[in-house]
């Protein structure tokens, strides 16, 4: 196969280039032709990948990085039928988790691509921006806004510091939802729209979401006390929060989410302020899977 390798050099604490070099070498030794897509920014990589795909010579795309690296090229590869392989090198890797891909072994991730087994998954179209995993708004997005403004500490500790700061001032937010034409006005701690199950590196906010069912899972966490929120939050990795009385789920093909002063994040990237409308695009992406 002729494979175009796209790498975010900043992924995984600037380990992207190293991981990409290892992946490219392994793919080459397995007999594949490897073309490394140039570009220091997401826009540059997306433009270069589009040129490769337009040539008609690319059999597959290998993205080295995290959810943000994949997010950056979705609009170039979606709908082309060219399958995408993931070599996780980011901090979240939630799309890789959804697809049961190896998270810690470059060799194992490359083996998945080499085996050539593919699957179609859905994507979310959020006002022309494609998202593969989860769009979140509310408590989590406010935490992300705080974390992005902090200079210290780094990594997960910065996120936890932002959680502690936001928790002191956070109050339930008013949301207006349109769920396939059905209007819902509610207060909530957060609203998440999931094509996959998790965000934030394995927090399974939309536990049970299936990425190829042609539906989006809209999860509403109804108001709870701050003490209760602290108890529920640790349940997200296991998905046990779905049994909590504050958990509410809707499965739809289109959802509009509105709340004043709230910003949404998708695939861990800042999408912008609400309102937003998300539509499902069934089977829009081909992916290499175990």
Beta strands, then each sheet from edge to edge (+ up, - down):
strand 1: 2-7
strand 2: 33-36
strand 3: 60-65
strand 4: 83-88
strand 5: 118-126
strand 6: 129-131
strand 7: 134-138
strand 8: 173-179
strand 9: 182-188
strand 10: 190-194
strand 11: 216-221
strand 12: 247-252
strand 13: 254-258
strand 14: 263-266
strand 15: 269-273
strand 16: 276-288
sheet 1: 2+ 1+ 3+ 4+
sheet 2: 6+ 5- 16+ 13- 8+ 9-
sheet 3: 12+ 11- 10+ 7- 14+ 15-
end
